[in-house]
Amino acid sequence: MTSPAATALTATFTQPLRGTDMVETFTVIRGELGAPHLSVLPVLGDRGPQAEPLARTSAMLDSLYADRQPHGWRITSVPGKDSRAARHVLHSDLNIMADVIGHESNVDRGPVLTSIVGPITLAAGVHAHNGEKLQSDHGARRELLQSWCSGVAEFIGDMARNTEGRGVVVHLDESELQRVLDGTIPTASGYRTLRAIGRQEVRNALTDAVAACRDAGAVEVAINTGRAEPRWARDIGADAAVVVPPSSSVHEWEPLAALVETGQKLWFPVVPVTGRAAIRDIVDVIARPWRDLGMAPDALLGSRVLPVAELERLTPPELPGALRRCTDVAGALTETCNNG
């Protein structure tokens, strides 16, 4: 059976949100991003450092833990109060998600998205036992990857059970990928940079990460590679690439068209949620260069539109309107693609 999302462009988001009330926030998200759109178990960093993305992903690790130090999060083999706090928040969020979904009266059986910091970006952001970035230690990187794959797989299984079988979509945040490849991640002191990690090691690690998500039951895996080439998504076996629409030349769309032709889907963070940009103008950011490139408009069906980064600055009362704007853009872009 064809998924409803495969016949339309749909809306979702991947950024952390402001606020501290998970029940209210997830209820709003379920209301505004019901199927065919993709609702999200959000990250609410205002609840404290234990709820921020690095801590949240570290709380998923198997047999490794994270504690707070003056220089940031340090990975250890012994649980402490910080790791327990982060794991408590994560498990509480899963329970809240189950409660909200369980009290719904509609028949929305669409999957739910979770954002997870990928193993490469995680290693660039956390610290080893000696205080240096974990990325600097080959053995520690390997141990972190194994722990990540095992722990994330368990989390996806838990999340799937708490959604009553609706399915889990995983967004991997690998926004530091290019800096890791370039060798420009700063050391803990900030005076030097860490040695680059080889492309083959990175490719193998990300391939393992995607496979772990898929083997755990994820119905779709998307990756944000930041400034790195979007073809990384295809090369590591992901289903979709998060890509900022090119603005300078239609020829910059050619690599994206090549991805679509090989079955990849594109997630476009294109919707400004503040200001007065017309829906038609936002649609044209994607539809016009796609058409000028000679691509079939309906090849974009199944892709997604996302808000731009300013979503993170909105207050909770502003969230429903922002998400509604995303679904409006998705609907208008779907109509454009179906009409050719």
TORKOL-4160 file (C-alpha; in steps of 0.2 Angstrom, whole numbers, padded with zeros to 4 digits, m for minus):
340
<pt num="1" X="0000" Y="0000" Z="0000"/>
<pt num="2" X="0006" Y="0017" Z="m0004"/>
<pt num="3" X="0009" Y="0028" Z="0011"/>
<pt num="4" X="m0001" Y="0045" Z="0011"/>
<pt num="5" X="0015" Y="0054" Z="0013"/>
<pt num="6" X="0022" Y="0047" Z="m0003"/>
<pt num="7" X="0008" Y="0056" Z="m0013"/>
<pt num="8" X="0011" Y="0073" Z="m0005"/>
<pt num="9" X="0024" Y="0084" Z="0002"/>
<pt num="10" X="0022" Y="0084" Z="0021"/>
<pt num="11" X="0028" Y="0095" Z="0036"/>
<pt num="12" X="0039" Y="0091" Z="0051"/>
<pt num="13" X="0053" Y="0099" Z="0061"/>
<pt num="14" X="0070" Y="0094" Z="0069"/>
<pt num="15" X="0075" Y="0108" Z="0080"/>
<pt num="16" X="0074" Y="0109" Z="0099"/>
<pt num="17" X="0059" Y="0120" Z="0105"/>
<pt num="18" X="0057" Y="0132" Z="0119"/>
<pt num="19" X="0047" Y="0128" Z="0134"/>
<pt num="20" X="0046" Y="0116" Z="0149"/>
<pt num="21" X="0029" Y="0107" Z="0147"/>
<pt num="22" X="0031" Y="0091" Z="0137"/>
<pt num="23" X="0013" Y="0086" Z="0139"/>
<pt num="24" X="0006" Y="0103" Z="0132"/>
<pt num="25" X="0020" Y="0104" Z="0118"/>
<pt num="26" X="0017" Y="0086" Z="0112"/>
<pt num="27" X="m0001" Y="0088" Z="0112"/>
<pt num="28" X="0000" Y="0104" Z="0101"/>
<pt num="29" X="0012" Y="0095" Z="0089"/>
<pt num="30" X="0000" Y="0080" Z="0087"/>
<pt num="31" X="m0014" Y="0092" Z="0083"/>
<pt num="32" X="m0004" Y="0102" Z="0071"/>
<pt num="33" X="0006" Y="0089" Z="0062"/>
<pt num="34" X="m0006" Y="0075" Z="0061"/>
<pt num="35" X="m0005" Y="0062" Z="0047"/>
<pt num="36" X="0000" Y="0063" Z="0033"/>
<pt num="37" X="0012" Y="0076" Z="0042"/>
<pt num="38" X="0025" Y="0069" Z="0054"/>
<pt num="39" X="0023" Y="0073" Z="0072"/>
<pt num="40" X="0038" Y="0074" Z="0083"/>
<pt num="41" X="0044" Y="0069" Z="0101"/>
<pt num="42" X="0052" Y="0086" Z="0104"/>
<pt num="43" X="0068" Y="0091" Z="0113"/>
<pt num="44" X="0064" Y="0105" Z="0126"/>
<pt num="45" X="0081" Y="0111" Z="0132"/>
<pt num="46" X="0073" Y="0124" Z="0143"/>
<pt num="47" X="0071" Y="0110" Z="0156"/>
<pt num="48" X="0089" Y="0111" Z="0160"/>
<pt num="49" X="0106" Y="0104" Z="0153"/>
<pt num="50" X="0100" Y="0086" Z="0156"/>
<pt num="51" X="0087" Y="0089" Z="0142"/>
<pt num="52" X="0099" Y="0097" Z="0129"/>
<pt num="53" X="0103" Y="0087" Z="0113"/>
<pt num="54" X="0120" Y="0080" Z="0118"/>
<pt num="55" X="0114" Y="0075" Z="0135"/>
<pt num="56" X="0098" Y="0067" Z="0128"/>
<pt num="57" X="0108" Y="0056" Z="0116"/>
<pt num="58" X="0121" Y="0052" Z="0129"/>
<pt num="59" X="0106" Y="0046" Z="0139"/>
<pt num="60" X="0103" Y="0033" Z="0126"/>
<pt num="61" X="0120" Y="0025" Z="0126"/>
<pt num="62" X="0122" Y="0007" Z="0132"/>
<pt num="63" X="0134" Y="0005" Z="0146"/>
<pt num="64" X="0141" Y="0022" Z="0144"/>
<pt num="65" X="0136" Y="0038" Z="0154"/>
<pt num="66" X="0138" Y="0056" Z="0153"/>
<pt num="67" X="0142" Y="0068" Z="0167"/>
<pt num="68" X="0143" Y="0087" Z="0167"/>
<pt num="69" X="0160" Y="0095" Z="0169"/>
<pt num="70" X="0165" Y="0114" Z="0168"/>
<pt num="71" X="0171" Y="0110" Z="0150"/>
<pt num="72" X="0155" Y="0101" Z="0145"/>
<pt num="73" X="0149" Y="0083" Z="0145"/>
<pt num="74" X="0161" Y="0069" Z="0149"/>
<pt num="75" X="0158" Y="0051" Z="0144"/>
<pt num="76" X="0162" Y="0038" Z="0158"/>
<pt num="77" X="0158" Y="0020" Z="0162"/>
<pt num="78" X="0150" Y="0024" Z="0179"/>
<pt num="79" X="0133" Y="0032" Z="0180"/>
<pt num="80" X="0132" Y="0048" Z="0191"/>
<pt num="81" X="0118" Y="0060" Z="0195"/>
<pt num="82" X="0119" Y="0070" Z="0179"/>
<pt num="83" X="0117" Y="0054" Z="0168"/>
<pt num="84" X="0103" Y="0048" Z="0179"/>
<pt num="85" X="0094" Y="0065" Z="0177"/>
<pt num="86" X="0096" Y="0064" Z="0158"/>
<pt num="87" X="0089" Y="0046" Z="0158"/>
<pt num="88" X="0075" Y="0051" Z="0169"/>
<pt num="89" X="0070" Y="0065" Z="0157"/>
<pt num="90" X="0071" Y="0054" Z="0142"/>
<pt num="91" X="0060" Y="0040" Z="0150"/>
<pt num="92" X="0048" Y="0052" Z="0156"/>
<pt num="93" X="0046" Y="0059" Z="0139"/>
<pt num="94" X="0042" Y="0042" Z="0132"/>
<pt num="95" X="0029" Y="0039" Z="0145"/>
<pt num="96" X="0021" Y="0056" Z="0141"/>
<pt num="97" X="0021" Y="0052" Z="0123"/>
<pt num="98" X="0012" Y="0036" Z="0126"/>
<pt num="99" X="m0001" Y="0045" Z="0138"/>
<pt num="100" X="m0005" Y="0058" Z="0125"/>
<pt num="101" X="m0006" Y="0046" Z="0111"/>
<pt num="102" X="m0017" Y="0034" Z="0121"/>
<pt num="103" X="m0030" Y="0048" Z="0125"/>
<pt num="104" X="m0032" Y="0053" Z="0107"/>
<pt num="105" X="m0049" Y="0050" Z="0099"/>
<pt num="106" X="m0043" Y="0051" Z="0081"/>
<pt num="107" X="m0037" Y="0037" Z="0070"/>
<pt num="108" X="m0020" Y="0045" Z="0066"/>
<pt num="109" X="m0008" Y="0030" Z="0064"/>
<pt num="110" X="0006" Y="0040" Z="0057"/>
<pt num="111" X="0024" Y="0038" Z="0063"/>
<pt num="112" X="0033" Y="0049" Z="0076"/>
<pt num="113" X="0050" Y="0058" Z="0073"/>
<pt num="114" X="0064" Y="0058" Z="0085"/>
<pt num="115" X="0080" Y="0068" Z="0083"/>
<pt num="116" X="0096" Y="0060" Z="0089"/>
<pt num="117" X="0114" Y="0067" Z="0088"/>
<pt num="118" X="0124" Y="0055" Z="0077"/>
<pt num="119" X="0139" Y="0046" Z="0083"/>
<pt num="120" X="0152" Y="0057" Z="0073"/>
<pt num="121" X="0144" Y="0074" Z="0079"/>
<pt num="122" X="0142" Y="0066" Z="0097"/>
<pt num="123" X="0161" Y="0062" Z="0097"/>
<pt num="124" X="0165" Y="0079" Z="0092"/>
<pt num="125" X="0155" Y="0087" Z="0106"/>
<pt num="126" X="0158" Y="0076" Z="0121"/>
<pt num="127" X="0174" Y="0073" Z="0131"/>
<pt num="128" X="0184" Y="0058" Z="0136"/>
<pt num="129" X="0190" Y="0054" Z="0153"/>
<pt num="130" X="0206" Y="0065" Z="0151"/>
<pt num="131" X="0196" Y="0080" Z="0147"/>
<pt num="132" X="0200" Y="0081" Z="0128"/>
<pt num="133" X="0186" Y="0079" Z="0115"/>
<pt num="134" X="0182" Y="0061" Z="0113"/>
<pt num="135" X="0185" Y="0062" Z="0094"/>
<pt num="136" X="0204" Y="0063" Z="0098"/>
<pt num="137" X="0204" Y="0045" Z="0104"/>
<pt num="138" X="0202" Y="0031" Z="0091"/>
<pt num="139" X="0198" Y="0018" Z="0104"/>
<pt num="140" X="0185" Y="0029" Z="0113"/>
<pt num="141" X="0177" Y="0033" Z="0096"/>
<pt num="142" X="0175" Y="0014" Z="0092"/>
<pt num="143" X="0168" Y="0011" Z="0110"/>
<pt num="144" X="0156" Y="0026" Z="0108"/>
<pt num="145" X="0149" Y="0020" Z="0091"/>
<pt num="146" X="0146" Y="0002" Z="0098"/>
<pt num="147" X="0137" Y="0010" Z="0113"/>
<pt num="148" X="0127" Y="0022" Z="0102"/>
<pt num="149" X="0121" Y="0008" Z="0090"/>
<pt num="150" X="0116" Y="m0003" Z="0104"/>
<pt num="151" X="0108" Y="0010" Z="0115"/>
<pt num="152" X="0099" Y="0019" Z="0101"/>
<pt num="153" X="0092" Y="0003" Z="0095"/>
<pt num="154" X="0085" Y="0000" Z="0112"/>
<pt num="155" X="0077" Y="0017" Z="0113"/>
<pt num="156" X="0069" Y="0015" Z="0095"/>
<pt num="157" X="0061" Y="m0001" Z="0101"/>
<pt num="158" X="0055" Y="0008" Z="0117"/>
<pt num="159" X="0048" Y="0022" Z="0107"/>
<pt num="160" X="0039" Y="0011" Z="0095"/>
<pt num="161" X="0031" Y="0002" Z="0109"/>
<pt num="162" X="0025" Y="0018" Z="0117"/>
<pt num="163" X="0018" Y="0024" Z="0100"/>
<pt num="164" X="0007" Y="0008" Z="0100"/>
<pt num="165" X="0015" Y="0002" Z="0084"/>
<pt num="166" X="0014" Y="0019" Z="0074"/>
<pt num="167" X="0032" Y="0018" Z="0069"/>
<pt num="168" X="0047" Y="0028" Z="0072"/>
<pt num="169" X="0056" Y="0040" Z="0060"/>
<pt num="170" X="0074" Y="0044" Z="0065"/>
<pt num="171" X="0083" Y="0061" Z="0061"/>
<pt num="172" X="0101" Y="0060" Z="0064"/>
<pt num="173" X="0110" Y="0076" Z="0067"/>
<pt num="174" X="0127" Y="0076" Z="0059"/>
<pt num="175" X="0129" Y="0094" Z="0058"/>
<pt num="176" X="0147" Y="0094" Z="0063"/>
<pt num="177" X="0152" Y="0081" Z="0049"/>
<pt num="178" X="0161" Y="0093" Z="0038"/>
<pt num="179" X="0171" Y="0100" Z="0052"/>
<pt num="180" X="0176" Y="0083" Z="0058"/>
<pt num="181" X="0182" Y="0078" Z="0040"/>
<pt num="182" X="0191" Y="0095" Z="0038"/>
<pt num="183" X="0200" Y="0093" Z="0055"/>
<pt num="184" X="0193" Y="0110" Z="0061"/>
<pt num="185" X="0185" Y="0104" Z="0077"/>
<pt num="186" X="0193" Y="0114" Z="0091"/>
<pt num="187" X="0202" Y="0105" Z="0106"/>
<pt num="188" X="0196" Y="0106" Z="0123"/>
<pt num="189" X="0208" Y="0121" Z="0126"/>
<pt num="190" X="0202" Y="0130" Z="0110"/>
<pt num="191" X="0220" Y="0133" Z="0105"/>
<pt num="192" X="0222" Y="0119" Z="0092"/>
<pt num="193" X="0211" Y="0108" Z="0081"/>
<pt num="194" X="0208" Y="0090" Z="0082"/>
<pt num="195" X="0215" Y="0079" Z="0068"/>
<pt num="196" X="0203" Y="0075" Z="0054"/>
<pt num="197" X="0195" Y="0058" Z="0054"/>
<pt num="198" X="0197" Y="0048" Z="0038"/>
<pt num="199" X="0182" Y="0047" Z="0026"/>
<pt num="200" X="0181" Y="0028" Z="0026"/>
<pt num="201" X="0180" Y="0027" Z="0045"/>
<pt num="202" X="0166" Y="0040" Z="0045"/>
<pt num="203" X="0157" Y="0032" Z="0031"/>
<pt num="204" X="0158" Y="0015" Z="0040"/>
<pt num="205" X="0152" Y="0023" Z="0057"/>
<pt num="206" X="0137" Y="0031" Z="0049"/>
<pt num="207" X="0133" Y="0016" Z="0039"/>
<pt num="208" X="0133" Y="0006" Z="0055"/>
<pt num="209" X="0122" Y="0020" Z="0064"/>
<pt num="210" X="0109" Y="0019" Z="0050"/>
<pt num="211" X="0109" Y="0000" Z="0050"/>
<pt num="212" X="0106" Y="0000" Z="0069"/>
<pt num="213" X="0091" Y="0012" Z="0067"/>
<pt num="214" X="0084" Y="0002" Z="0053"/>
<pt num="215" X="0087" Y="m0015" Z="0061"/>
<pt num="216" X="0078" Y="m0008" Z="0077"/>
<pt num="217" X="0062" Y="m0005" Z="0067"/>
<pt num="218" X="0064" Y="0013" Z="0061"/>
<pt num="219" X="0053" Y="0016" Z="0046"/>
<pt num="220" X="0063" Y="0030" Z="0039"/>
<pt num="221" X="0080" Y="0037" Z="0043"/>
<pt num="222" X="0085" Y="0055" Z="0038"/>
<pt num="223" X="0101" Y="0063" Z="0041"/>
<pt num="224" X="0107" Y="0082" Z="0042"/>
<pt num="225" X="0125" Y="0082" Z="0036"/>
<pt num="226" X="0126" Y="0101" Z="0039"/>
<pt num="227" X="0139" Y="0108" Z="0026"/>
<pt num="228" X="0144" Y="0091" Z="0020"/>
<pt num="229" X="0138" Y="0085" Z="0003"/>
<pt num="230" X="0120" Y="0078" Z="0004"/>
<pt num="231" X="0125" Y="0063" Z="m0006"/>
<pt num="232" X="0132" Y="0056" Z="0011"/>
<pt num="233" X="0114" Y="0051" Z="0014"/>
<pt num="234" X="0114" Y="0040" Z="0000"/>
<pt num="235" X="0131" Y="0033" Z="0003"/>
<pt num="236" X="0127" Y="0027" Z="0020"/>
<pt num="237" X="0110" Y="0020" Z="0017"/>
<pt num="238" X="0099" Y="0033" Z="0024"/>
<pt num="239" X="0082" Y="0037" Z="0016"/>
<pt num="240" X="0082" Y="0056" Z="0016"/>
<pt num="241" X="0094" Y="0070" Z="0016"/>
<pt num="242" X="0090" Y="0087" Z="0025"/>
<pt num="243" X="0096" Y="0100" Z="0013"/>
<pt num="244" X="0095" Y="0119" Z="0013"/>
<pt num="245" X="0088" Y="0124" Z="m0004"/>
<pt num="246" X="0102" Y="0131" Z="m0015"/>
<pt num="247" X="0099" Y="0149" Z="m0019"/>
<pt num="248" X="0113" Y="0155" Z="m0031"/>
<pt num="249" X="0111" Y="0144" Z="m0047"/>
<pt num="250" X="0099" Y="0131" Z="m0054"/>
<pt num="251" X="0115" Y="0120" Z="m0057"/>
<pt num="252" X="0117" Y="0118" Z="m0038"/>
<pt num="253" X="0101" Y="0108" Z="m0038"/>
<pt num="254" X="0109" Y="0095" Z="m0050"/>
<pt num="255" X="0116" Y="0085" Z="m0035"/>
<pt num="256" X="0099" Y="0085" Z="m0027"/>
<pt num="257" X="0090" Y="0079" Z="m0042"/>
<pt num="258" X="0103" Y="0065" Z="m0044"/>
<pt num="259" X="0099" Y="0060" Z="m0026"/>
<pt num="260" X="0080" Y="0060" Z="m0030"/>
<pt num="261" X="0083" Y="0050" Z="m0046"/>
<pt num="262" X="0091" Y="0036" Z="m0035"/>
<pt num="263" X="0076" Y="0035" Z="m0023"/>
<pt num="264" X="0082" Y="0048" Z="m0010"/>
<pt num="265" X="0069" Y="0059" Z="m0002"/>
<pt num="266" X="0074" Y="0077" Z="0002"/>
<pt num="267" X="0069" Y="0087" Z="0018"/>
<pt num="268" X="0069" Y="0106" Z="0015"/>
<pt num="269" X="0071" Y="0118" Z="0030"/>
<pt num="270" X="0063" Y="0132" Z="0020"/>
<pt num="271" X="0048" Y="0139" Z="0029"/>
<pt num="272" X="0051" Y="0156" Z="0038"/>
<pt num="273" X="0040" Y="0155" Z="0053"/>
<pt num="274" X="0041" Y="0174" Z="0057"/>
<pt num="275" X="0039" Y="0188" Z="0045"/>
<pt num="276" X="0027" Y="0190" Z="0031"/>
<pt num="277" X="0034" Y="0179" Z="0016"/>
<pt num="278" X="0019" Y="0174" Z="0005"/>
<pt num="279" X="0016" Y="0155" Z="0004"/>
<pt num="280" X="0018" Y="0156" Z="m0015"/>
<pt num="281" X="0035" Y="0164" Z="m0013"/>
<pt num="282" X="0041" Y="0150" Z="m0002"/>
<pt num="283" X="0034" Y="0137" Z="m0014"/>
<pt num="284" X="0044" Y="0145" Z="m0028"/>
<pt num="285" X="0060" Y="0143" Z="m0018"/>
<pt num="286" X="0059" Y="0124" Z="m0022"/>
<pt num="287" X="0047" Y="0123" Z="m0037"/>
<pt num="288" X="0055" Y="0135" Z="m0049"/>
<pt num="289" X="0073" Y="0129" Z="m0049"/>
<pt num="290" X="0066" Y="0111" Z="m0049"/>
<pt num="291" X="0056" Y="0115" Z="m0065"/>
<pt num="292" X="0070" Y="0125" Z="m0073"/>
<pt num="293" X="0081" Y="0110" Z="m0071"/>
<pt num="294" X="0069" Y="0099" Z="m0081"/>
<pt num="295" X="0064" Y="0088" Z="m0067"/>
<pt num="296" X="0047" Y="0081" Z="m0066"/>
<pt num="297" X="0037" Y="0090" Z="m0052"/>
<pt num="298" X="0029" Y="0075" Z="m0045"/>
<pt num="299" X="0047" Y="0068" Z="m0041"/>
<pt num="300" X="0047" Y="0079" Z="m0026"/>
<pt num="301" X="0031" Y="0070" Z="m0019"/>
<pt num="302" X="0036" Y="0061" Z="m0003"/>
<pt num="303" X="0049" Y="0074" Z="0002"/>
<pt num="304" X="0046" Y="0086" Z="0017"/>
<pt num="305" X="0046" Y="0104" Z="0022"/>
<pt num="306" X="0053" Y="0110" Z="0038"/>
<pt num="307" X="0054" Y="0127" Z="0047"/>
<pt num="308" X="0070" Y="0137" Z="0047"/>
<pt num="309" X="0081" Y="0138" Z="0062"/>
<pt num="310" X="0071" Y="0152" Z="0070"/>
<pt num="311" X="0058" Y="0140" Z="0076"/>
<pt num="312" X="0070" Y="0138" Z="0091"/>
<pt num="313" X="0067" Y="0156" Z="0096"/>
<pt num="314" X="0048" Y="0155" Z="0096"/>
<pt num="315" X="0038" Y="0155" Z="0113"/>
<pt num="316" X="0026" Y="0140" Z="0116"/>
<pt num="317" X="0011" Y="0151" Z="0112"/>
<pt num="318" X="0018" Y="0155" Z="0095"/>
<pt num="319" X="0022" Y="0136" Z="0090"/>
<pt num="320" X="0004" Y="0131" Z="0084"/>
<pt num="321" X="0004" Y="0145" Z="0071"/>
<pt num="322" X="0022" Y="0141" Z="0065"/>
<pt num="323" X="0018" Y="0123" Z="0062"/>
<pt num="324" X="0002" Y="0128" Z="0053"/>
<pt num="325" X="0012" Y="0138" Z="0042"/>
<pt num="326" X="0023" Y="0123" Z="0038"/>
<pt num="327" X="0008" Y="0112" Z="0034"/>
<pt num="328" X="0001" Y="0126" Z="0023"/>
<pt num="329" X="0017" Y="0127" Z="0013"/>
<pt num="330" X="0017" Y="0108" Z="0011"/>
<pt num="331" X="0000" Y="0108" Z="0005"/>
<pt num="332" X="0003" Y="0122" Z="m0008"/>
<pt num="333" X="0019" Y="0113" Z="m0014"/>
<pt num="334" X="0009" Y="0097" Z="m0016"/>
<pt num="335" X="m0003" Y="0105" Z="m0027"/>
<pt num="336" X="0010" Y="0113" Z="m0037"/>
<pt num="337" X="0019" Y="0096" Z="m0040"/>
<pt num="338" X="0003" Y="0087" Z="m0044"/>
<pt num="339" X="m0002" Y="0101" Z="m0057"/>
<pt num="340" X="0015" Y="0100" Z="m0065"/>
